[in-house]
C-alpha cells in the first residue's frame, strides 16, 4: 500500500519542498555526478574519501532497495514489491525529497571545492600569529 501512498501523495508536507515524481532517477543521477566530481579531487583528500564512501554506500542502498518504476508496474499487475519507503528507512534521514535536497547540496559543495582547490598551498602566507589562540 505504501507504493500507492507514495504515488498518490500530492505534497511532501514540508514548506518549500516540492514532491519529486521520479525520485530514484533523480537521486541516482545526483549520486553518480557527485562520485564523478569527487574523482577529480586528490586521492589523499579526507573530504573525497569520506564523501565517496557515503555516496557510494547510499547509491548501493538505492539500487538495492528502490526501483520505483518497477514497483509501480508490479503494483498495477498485482504483485508485491519494495518501495521508496524502504530506502527512506534504510538511510534514516527523512522523506526522499529531503534526501535529494541534501544530495544536491553536497554536489554543489563538491563542485565548489573542486573550483577553489582548498588542498593547494595558500597564495599568501598568513601573518605571524594569525592561527595562534591565546
Secondary structure, 3 states (H helix, E strand, C coil): CHHHHHHHCCCCCCCCCCCCCCHHHHHHHHHHHHHHHHCCCCCCCHHHHHHHHHHHHHHHHHHHHCCHHHHHHHHHCCCCCCCHHHHHHHHCCCCHHHHHHHHHHHHHHHHHHHHHCCCCCCCCCCCCCCCCCC
